[in-house]
Amino acid sequence: MVGRKDVLDLNDFTAAEIEQVLRTADAMREILTRPIKRVPALRGKTVVNLFFEPSTRTRVSFELAAKALSADVVNISASGSSVEKGESLVDTVRTLQALGADVVVMRHSQSGAPYLVAQQVQASVINAGDGWHAHPTQALLDLYTVREHFGRIAGLRVVIVGDILHSRVARSNVWGFTRLGAHVVLCGPPTLLPPLDGHTDGYGLPPVAVCTDLEAALEGADVVMALRLQRERQQAGLLPSLREYIARYQITAERLRRTAPHAIVMHPGPLNEGVEIAPDVARSDRSVIEQQVTNGVAVRMALLYLLTGASDER
């Protein structure tokens, strides 16, 4: 990641850069196992968490990651900030930079917002989720969790199930997993899939398999990732009913019998228990959902460390 200023998505990451993040996360995991979980790597640096959408896992994870590296941390939400008075997004971030921000971790409901900010400021910008577009740090922690479990990514069959069309998590994961050599299958109702015939080329993604038959998709799968289903999809007429979605696309113990015996189950959270995944599966030995949350701190520590090192070399 030498010379990289920002982390906006994984579509411009090389396999070597992703591997560098994962290797660095290994070192950060070791730090988190120590009695005193803190090192002075980012002492004197300021990390600003600028969240225009509600978040628990991502925001807290970044805060813990920055503090573990001894950075100064400032948390800002749109509510209570000058944004409510009409200040523009760019002016808000420029103000934060003038106050000494070295890294801005940003979540926004509008796709592309972090890209706009990254063009306007010298501080490094990390996309913590923008609209339906991207969530690169979630994808990196998912990659790390899978590699931790299997020791590799290449050659694995990864099935992502649910609302693919509106999922920033799915998009970034497709880039990450395919870049490291996994075979990715996207599965869901036709109305929640990219509007393409079996491929995702025109959706701005590398070509991967797309299907609506969950049982067929799960055959021999090594990794099954369920996505959160937002209830507004039904209200928008994209689903006949929640009951039908559960009947056809919920990850159940019965359906998991089609996967490889060693298959793991993932979910980016927050989880709608009993909708995307049956409760017994979510709490089973196959579930690595809690490990994903834990690994998020180490992966985000790695990114902060690598980006601030790159900024020192510029």
Contacts in CASP RR format, 6 or more apart in sequence:
PFRMAT RR
TARGET T0000
AUTHOR 0000-0000-0000
METHOD contacts of the structure
MODEL  1
MVGRKDVLDLNDFTAAEIEQVLRTADAMREILTRPIKRVPALRGKTVVNL
FFEPSTRTRVSFELAAKALSADVVNISASGSSVEKGESLVDTVRTLQALG
ADVVVMRHSQSGAPYLVAQQVQASVINAGDGWHAHPTQALLDLYTVREHF
GRIAGLRVVIVGDILHSRVARSNVWGFTRLGAHVVLCGPPTLLPPLDGHT
DGYGLPPVAVCTDLEAALEGADVVMALRLQRERQQAGLLPSLREYIARYQ
ITAERLRRTAPHAIVMHPGPLNEGVEIAPDVARSDRSVIEQQVTNGVAVR
MALLYLLTGASDER
1 17 0 8 1.000
1 20 0 8 1.000
1 21 0 8 1.000
1 306 0 8 1.000
1 307 0 8 1.000
1 310 0 8 1.000
2 310 0 8 1.000
2 313 0 8 1.000
3 310 0 8 1.000
3 313 0 8 1.000
3 314 0 8 1.000
4 17 0 8 1.000
4 306 0 8 1.000
4 307 0 8 1.000
4 310 0 8 1.000
5 118 0 8 1.000
5 124 0 8 1.000
5 125 0 8 1.000
5 307 0 8 1.000
5 310 0 8 1.000
5 311 0 8 1.000
5 314 0 8 1.000
6 114 0 8 1.000
6 118 0 8 1.000
6 124 0 8 1.000
6 125 0 8 1.000
6 126 0 8 1.000
6 127 0 8 1.000
6 307 0 8 1.000
7 124 0 8 1.000
7 125 0 8 1.000
7 126 0 8 1.000
7 127 0 8 1.000
7 136 0 8 1.000
7 137 0 8 1.000
7 303 0 8 1.000
7 307 0 8 1.000
8 114 0 8 1.000
8 115 0 8 1.000
8 118 0 8 1.000
8 125 0 8 1.000
8 127 0 8 1.000
8 134 0 8 1.000
8 136 0 8 1.000
9 127 0 8 1.000
9 133 0 8 1.000
9 134 0 8 1.000
9 136 0 8 1.000
9 171 0 8 1.000
9 172 0 8 1.000
9 175 0 8 1.000
10 18 0 8 1.000
10 134 0 8 1.000
10 136 0 8 1.000
10 139 0 8 1.000
10 140 0 8 1.000
10 172 0 8 1.000
10 175 0 8 1.000
10 176 0 8 1.000
10 179 0 8 1.000
11 134 0 8 1.000
11 175 0 8 1.000
13 136 0 8 1.000
13 175 0 8 1.000
13 176 0 8 1.000
13 179 0 8 1.000
14 179 0 8 1.000
15 179 0 8 1.000
15 180 0 8 1.000
18 140 0 8 1.000
18 143 0 8 1.000
18 176 0 8 1.000
18 179 0 8 1.000
18 180 0 8 1.000
19 180 0 8 1.000
20 306 0 8 1.000
21 140 0 8 1.000
21 299 0 8 1.000
21 302 0 8 1.000
21 303 0 8 1.000
21 306 0 8 1.000
22 140 0 8 1.000
22 143 0 8 1.000
22 144 0 8 1.000
22 147 0 8 1.000
22 299 0 8 1.000
22 302 0 8 1.000
24 302 0 8 1.000
24 305 0 8 1.000
24 306 0 8 1.000
25 140 0 8 1.000
25 144 0 8 1.000
25 295 0 8 1.000
25 298 0 8 1.000
25 299 0 8 1.000
25 301 0 8 1.000
25 302 0 8 1.000
26 298 0 8 1.000
27 302 0 8 1.000
28 65 0 8 1.000
28 68 0 8 1.000
28 297 0 8 1.000
28 298 0 8 1.000
28 299 0 8 1.000
28 301 0 8 1.000
28 302 0 8 1.000
28 305 0 8 1.000
29 295 0 8 1.000
29 298 0 8 1.000
31 37 0 8 1.000
31 38 0 8 1.000
31 39 0 8 1.000
31 68 0 8 1.000
31 301 0 8 1.000
32 68 0 8 1.000
32 297 0 8 1.000
32 298 0 8 1.000
32 301 0 8 1.000
37 68 0 8 1.000
38 67 0 8 1.000
38 68 0 8 1.000
38 69 0 8 1.000
38 70 0 8 1.000
39 68 0 8 1.000
39 69 0 8 1.000
39 70 0 8 1.000
40 69 0 8 1.000
40 70 0 8 1.000
41 69 0 8 1.000
41 70 0 8 1.000
41 305 0 8 1.000
41 308 0 8 1.000
42 66 0 8 1.000
42 69 0 8 1.000
42 70 0 8 1.000
42 71 0 8 1.000
42 304 0 8 1.000
42 305 0 8 1.000
42 308 0 8 1.000
43 70 0 8 1.000
43 71 0 8 1.000
44 70 0 8 1.000
44 71 0 8 1.000
44 72 0 8 1.000
45 69 0 8 1.000
45 71 0 8 1.000
45 72 0 8 1.000
45 102 0 8 1.000
45 103 0 8 1.000
45 308 0 8 1.000
46 71 0 8 1.000
46 72 0 8 1.000
46 73 0 8 1.000
46 74 0 8 1.000
46 100 0 8 1.000
46 101 0 8 1.000
46 102 0 8 1.000
46 103 0 8 1.000
47 62 0 8 1.000
47 66 0 8 1.000
47 71 0 8 1.000
47 72 0 8 1.000
47 73 0 8 1.000
47 74 0 8 1.000
47 101 0 8 1.000
47 102 0 8 1.000
47 103 0 8 1.000
47 105 0 8 1.000
47 304 0 8 1.000
48 73 0 8 1.000
48 74 0 8 1.000
48 75 0 8 1.000
48 76 0 8 1.000
48 96 0 8 1.000
48 101 0 8 1.000
48 103 0 8 1.000
48 104 0 8 1.000
48 105 0 8 1.000
49 59 0 8 1.000
49 62 0 8 1.000
49 63 0 8 1.000
49 73 0 8 1.000
49 74 0 8 1.000
49 75 0 8 1.000
49 76 0 8 1.000
49 105 0 8 1.000
49 128 0 8 1.000
50 76 0 8 1.000
50 92 0 8 1.000
50 93 0 8 1.000
50 96 0 8 1.000
50 104 0 8 1.000
50 105 0 8 1.000
50 106 0 8 1.000
50 107 0 8 1.000
51 59 0 8 1.000
51 75 0 8 1.000
51 76 0 8 1.000
51 77 0 8 1.000
51 78 0 8 1.000
51 106 0 8 1.000
51 107 0 8 1.000
51 128 0 8 1.000
52 77 0 8 1.000
52 78 0 8 1.000
52 83 0 8 1.000
52 106 0 8 1.000
52 107 0 8 1.000
52 108 0 8 1.000
52 109 0 8 1.000
52 113 0 8 1.000
53 107 0 8 1.000
53 108 0 8 1.000
53 109 0 8 1.000
53 129 0 8 1.000
55 107 0 8 1.000
55 128 0 8 1.000
56 270 0 8 1.000
57 269 0 8 1.000
57 270 0 8 1.000
57 293 0 8 1.000
58 107 0 8 1.000
58 128 0 8 1.000
58 129 0 8 1.000
58 137 0 8 1.000
58 138 0 8 1.000
59 75 0 8 1.000
59 107 0 8 1.000
59 128 0 8 1.000
61 293 0 8 1.000
61 296 0 8 1.000
61 297 0 8 1.000
61 300 0 8 1.000
62 105 0 8 1.000
62 126 0 8 1.000
62 128 0 8 1.000
62 137 0 8 1.000
62 300 0 8 1.000
63 73 0 8 1.000
63 75 0 8 1.000
64 297 0 8 1.000
65 296 0 8 1.000
65 297 0 8 1.000
65 298 0 8 1.000
65 300 0 8 1.000
65 301 0 8 1.000
65 304 0 8 1.000
66 73 0 8 1.000
66 103 0 8 1.000
66 304 0 8 1.000
67 73 0 8 1.000
68 297 0 8 1.000
68 301 0 8 1.000
69 301 0 8 1.000
69 304 0 8 1.000
69 305 0 8 1.000
71 102 0 8 1.000
71 103 0 8 1.000
71 304 0 8 1.000
74 96 0 8 1.000
74 101 0 8 1.000
76 96 0 8 1.000
78 84 0 8 1.000
81 87 0 8 1.000
81 92 0 8 1.000
82 92 0 8 1.000
82 95 0 8 1.000
83 89 0 8 1.000
83 92 0 8 1.000
87 95 0 8 1.000
89 108 0 8 1.000
89 113 0 8 1.000
89 116 0 8 1.000
89 117 0 8 1.000
90 116 0 8 1.000
90 117 0 8 1.000
90 120 0 8 1.000
93 101 0 8 1.000
93 104 0 8 1.000
93 106 0 8 1.000
93 117 0 8 1.000
93 120 0 8 1.000
93 121 0 8 1.000
93 123 0 8 1.000
94 120 0 8 1.000
94 121 0 8 1.000
96 104 0 8 1.000
96 123 0 8 1.000
97 104 0 8 1.000
97 121 0 8 1.000
97 122 0 8 1.000
97 123 0 8 1.000
100 123 0 8 1.000
101 123 0 8 1.000
102 123 0 8 1.000
102 124 0 8 1.000
102 308 0 8 1.000
102 311 0 8 1.000
103 123 0 8 1.000
103 124 0 8 1.000
103 125 0 8 1.000
103 126 0 8 1.000
103 304 0 8 1.000
103 307 0 8 1.000
103 308 0 8 1.000
104 117 0 8 1.000
104 121 0 8 1.000
104 123 0 8 1.000
104 124 0 8 1.000
104 125 0 8 1.000
104 126 0 8 1.000
105 126 0 8 1.000
105 128 0 8 1.000
106 113 0 8 1.000
106 114 0 8 1.000
106 117 0 8 1.000
106 125 0 8 1.000
106 126 0 8 1.000
106 127 0 8 1.000
106 128 0 8 1.000
106 129 0 8 1.000
106 130 0 8 1.000
107 128 0 8 1.000
107 129 0 8 1.000
107 130 0 8 1.000
108 114 0 8 1.000
108 129 0 8 1.000
108 130 0 8 1.000
108 131 0 8 1.000
109 130 0 8 1.000
109 131 0 8 1.000
110 130 0 8 1.000
110 131 0 8 1.000
111 130 0 8 1.000
111 131 0 8 1.000
111 132 0 8 1.000
111 133 0 8 1.000
111 134 0 8 1.000
112 130 0 8 1.000
112 131 0 8 1.000
112 133 0 8 1.000
113 130 0 8 1.000
114 125 0 8 1.000
114 126 0 8 1.000
114 127 0 8 1.000
114 129 0 8 1.000
114 130 0 8 1.000
115 130 0 8 1.000
117 125 0 8 1.000
118 125 0 8 1.000
124 307 0 8 1.000
124 308 0 8 1.000
124 310 0 8 1.000
124 311 0 8 1.000
126 136 0 8 1.000
126 137 0 8 1.000
126 303 0 8 1.000
126 304 0 8 1.000
126 307 0 8 1.000
127 134 0 8 1.000
127 135 0 8 1.000
127 136 0 8 1.000
127 137 0 8 1.000
128 135 0 8 1.000
128 137 0 8 1.000
129 135 0 8 1.000
129 138 0 8 1.000
129 168 0 8 1.000
130 168 0 8 1.000
131 168 0 8 1.000
132 165 0 8 1.000
132 166 0 8 1.000
132 167 0 8 1.000
132 168 0 8 1.000
132 171 0 8 1.000
133 168 0 8 1.000
133 171 0 8 1.000
134 168 0 8 1.000
134 171 0 8 1.000
134 172 0 8 1.000
135 168 0 8 1.000
135 169 0 8 1.000
135 171 0 8 1.000
135 172 0 8 1.000
135 268 0 8 1.000
136 172 0 8 1.000
137 296 0 8 1.000
137 299 0 8 1.000
137 300 0 8 1.000
137 303 0 8 1.000
138 169 0 8 1.000
138 172 0 8 1.000
138 173 0 8 1.000
138 268 0 8 1.000
139 169 0 8 1.000
139 172 0 8 1.000
139 173 0 8 1.000
139 175 0 8 1.000
139 176 0 8 1.000
139 177 0 8 1.000
140 176 0 8 1.000
140 299 0 8 1.000
140 303 0 8 1.000
141 292 0 8 1.000
141 295 0 8 1.000
141 296 0 8 1.000
141 299 0 8 1.000
141 300 0 8 1.000
142 169 0 8 1.000
142 173 0 8 1.000
142 225 0 8 1.000
142 266 0 8 1.000
142 268 0 8 1.000
142 292 0 8 1.000
143 153 0 8 1.000
143 173 0 8 1.000
143 176 0 8 1.000
143 177 0 8 1.000
143 180 0 8 1.000
144 295 0 8 1.000
144 296 0 8 1.000
144 298 0 8 1.000
144 299 0 8 1.000
145 266 0 8 1.000
145 288 0 8 1.000
145 291 0 8 1.000
145 292 0 8 1.000
145 295 0 8 1.000
146 153 0 8 1.000
146 156 0 8 1.000
146 158 0 8 1.000
146 223 0 8 1.000
146 264 0 8 1.000
146 266 0 8 1.000
147 153 0 8 1.000
148 291 0 8 1.000
148 295 0 8 1.000
149 264 0 8 1.000
149 288 0 8 1.000
150 156 0 8 1.000
150 222 0 8 1.000
150 262 0 8 1.000
153 177 0 8 1.000
153 180 0 8 1.000
153 181 0 8 1.000
153 182 0 8 1.000
154 180 0 8 1.000
154 181 0 8 1.000
154 182 0 8 1.000
155 181 0 8 1.000
155 182 0 8 1.000
155 183 0 8 1.000
156 177 0 8 1.000
156 182 0 8 1.000
156 183 0 8 1.000
156 222 0 8 1.000
156 223 0 8 1.000
157 182 0 8 1.000
157 183 0 8 1.000
157 185 0 8 1.000
157 220 0 8 1.000
157 221 0 8 1.000
157 222 0 8 1.000
157 223 0 8 1.000
157 260 0 8 1.000
158 173 0 8 1.000
158 177 0 8 1.000
158 182 0 8 1.000
158 183 0 8 1.000
158 184 0 8 1.000
158 185 0 8 1.000
158 221 0 8 1.000
158 222 0 8 1.000
158 223 0 8 1.000
158 225 0 8 1.000
159 184 0 8 1.000
159 185 0 8 1.000
159 187 0 8 1.000
159 217 0 8 1.000
159 218 0 8 1.000
159 221 0 8 1.000
159 223 0 8 1.000
159 224 0 8 1.000
159 225 0 8 1.000
160 170 0 8 1.000
160 173 0 8 1.000
160 174 0 8 1.000
160 184 0 8 1.000
160 185 0 8 1.000
160 186 0 8 1.000
160 187 0 8 1.000
160 225 0 8 1.000
160 227 0 8 1.000
161 187 0 8 1.000
161 188 0 8 1.000
161 214 0 8 1.000
161 217 0 8 1.000
161 224 0 8 1.000
161 225 0 8 1.000
161 226 0 8 1.000
161 227 0 8 1.000
161 249 0 8 1.000
161 251 0 8 1.000
161 276 0 8 1.000
162 187 0 8 1.000
162 188 0 8 1.000
162 189 0 8 1.000
162 192 0 8 1.000
162 226 0 8 1.000
162 227 0 8 1.000
162 229 0 8 1.000
162 249 0 8 1.000
162 276 0 8 1.000
163 188 0 8 1.000
163 192 0 8 1.000
163 227 0 8 1.000
163 228 0 8 1.000
163 229 0 8 1.000
163 230 0 8 1.000
163 233 0 8 1.000
164 170 0 8 1.000
164 186 0 8 1.000
164 187 0 8 1.000
164 188 0 8 1.000
164 192 0 8 1.000
164 193 0 8 1.000
164 194 0 8 1.000
164 210 0 8 1.000
164 227 0 8 1.000
165 191 0 8 1.000
165 192 0 8 1.000
165 193 0 8 1.000
165 194 0 8 1.000
166 192 0 8 1.000
166 230 0 8 1.000
166 233 0 8 1.000
167 227 0 8 1.000
169 227 0 8 1.000
169 268 0 8 1.000
170 186 0 8 1.000
170 227 0 8 1.000
171 205 0 8 1.000
173 184 0 8 1.000
173 225 0 8 1.000
174 184 0 8 1.000
174 186 0 8 1.000
174 200 0 8 1.000
174 205 0 8 1.000
174 206 0 8 1.000
174 208 0 8 1.000
175 205 0 8 1.000
175 206 0 8 1.000
177 184 0 8 1.000
178 184 0 8 1.000
178 206 0 8 1.000
178 208 0 8 1.000
182 223 0 8 1.000
183 208 0 8 1.000
183 209 0 8 1.000
184 208 0 8 1.000
184 209 0 8 1.000
185 208 0 8 1.000
185 209 0 8 1.000
185 210 0 8 1.000
185 211 0 8 1.000
185 217 0 8 1.000
185 221 0 8 1.000
186 193 0 8 1.000
186 194 0 8 1.000
186 200 0 8 1.000
186 208 0 8 1.000
186 209 0 8 1.000
186 210 0 8 1.000
186 211 0 8 1.000
187 210 0 8 1.000
187 211 0 8 1.000
187 212 0 8 1.000
187 213 0 8 1.000
187 214 0 8 1.000
187 217 0 8 1.000
187 249 0 8 1.000
188 211 0 8 1.000
188 212 0 8 1.000
188 214 0 8 1.000
188 249 0 8 1.000
189 212 0 8 1.000
189 238 0 8 1.000
189 239 0 8 1.000
189 245 0 8 1.000
189 248 0 8 1.000
189 249 0 8 1.000
190 212 0 8 1.000
191 237 0 8 1.000
191 238 0 8 1.000
191 239 0 8 1.000
192 233 0 8 1.000
192 238 0 8 1.000
192 239 0 8 1.000
193 210 0 8 1.000
193 212 0 8 1.000
194 200 0 8 1.000
194 202 0 8 1.000
194 203 0 8 1.000
194 205 0 8 1.000
194 210 0 8 1.000
195 203 0 8 1.000
196 202 0 8 1.000
196 203 0 8 1.000
196 210 0 8 1.000
198 209 0 8 1.000
198 210 0 8 1.000
198 211 0 8 1.000
199 207 0 8 1.000
199 208 0 8 1.000
199 210 0 8 1.000
200 206 0 8 1.000
200 207 0 8 1.000
200 208 0 8 1.000
200 210 0 8 1.000
201 207 0 8 1.000
209 217 0 8 1.000
211 217 0 8 1.000
214 248 0 8 1.000
214 249 0 8 1.000
214 255 0 8 1.000
215 255 0 8 1.000
215 258 0 8 1.000
218 224 0 8 1.000
218 255 0 8 1.000
218 256 0 8 1.000
218 258 0 8 1.000
218 259 0 8 1.000
219 258 0 8 1.000
219 259 0 8 1.000
220 258 0 8 1.000
220 259 0 8 1.000
220 260 0 8 1.000
220 263 0 8 1.000
221 258 0 8 1.000
221 259 0 8 1.000
221 260 0 8 1.000
221 263 0 8 1.000
222 259 0 8 1.000
222 260 0 8 1.000
222 262 0 8 1.000
222 263 0 8 1.000
222 264 0 8 1.000
223 263 0 8 1.000
223 264 0 8 1.000
223 266 0 8 1.000
224 251 0 8 1.000
224 256 0 8 1.000
224 259 0 8 1.000
224 263 0 8 1.000
224 264 0 8 1.000
224 265 0 8 1.000
224 266 0 8 1.000
225 265 0 8 1.000
225 266 0 8 1.000
225 267 0 8 1.000
225 268 0 8 1.000
226 251 0 8 1.000
226 265 0 8 1.000
226 266 0 8 1.000
226 267 0 8 1.000
226 276 0 8 1.000
226 277 0 8 1.000
227 267 0 8 1.000
227 268 0 8 1.000
227 276 0 8 1.000
228 267 0 8 1.000
228 268 0 8 1.000
228 269 0 8 1.000
228 270 0 8 1.000
228 271 0 8 1.000
228 272 0 8 1.000
228 276 0 8 1.000
229 242 0 8 1.000
229 245 0 8 1.000
229 272 0 8 1.000
229 275 0 8 1.000
229 276 0 8 1.000
231 242 0 8 1.000
233 239 0 8 1.000
234 240 0 8 1.000
234 241 0 8 1.000
234 242 0 8 1.000
234 245 0 8 1.000
239 245 0 8 1.000
242 275 0 8 1.000
245 275 0 8 1.000
246 274 0 8 1.000
246 275 0 8 1.000
249 276 0 8 1.000
250 274 0 8 1.000
250 275 0 8 1.000
250 276 0 8 1.000
250 277 0 8 1.000
250 278 0 8 1.000
251 265 0 8 1.000
251 276 0 8 1.000
251 277 0 8 1.000
251 278 0 8 1.000
251 281 0 8 1.000
252 278 0 8 1.000
252 281 0 8 1.000
253 278 0 8 1.000
253 280 0 8 1.000
253 281 0 8 1.000
253 284 0 8 1.000
256 263 0 8 1.000
256 265 0 8 1.000
256 281 0 8 1.000
256 286 0 8 1.000
263 286 0 8 1.000
264 286 0 8 1.000
264 287 0 8 1.000
264 288 0 8 1.000
265 277 0 8 1.000
265 281 0 8 1.000
265 282 0 8 1.000
265 284 0 8 1.000
265 286 0 8 1.000
265 287 0 8 1.000
265 288 0 8 1.000
265 289 0 8 1.000
266 287 0 8 1.000
266 288 0 8 1.000
266 289 0 8 1.000
266 292 0 8 1.000
267 276 0 8 1.000
267 277 0 8 1.000
267 282 0 8 1.000
267 289 0 8 1.000
267 292 0 8 1.000
268 292 0 8 1.000
269 289 0 8 1.000
271 277 0 8 1.000
271 282 0 8 1.000
271 289 0 8 1.000
273 279 0 8 1.000
273 282 0 8 1.000
274 282 0 8 1.000
277 287 0 8 1.000
281 287 0 8 1.000
282 289 0 8 1.000
END
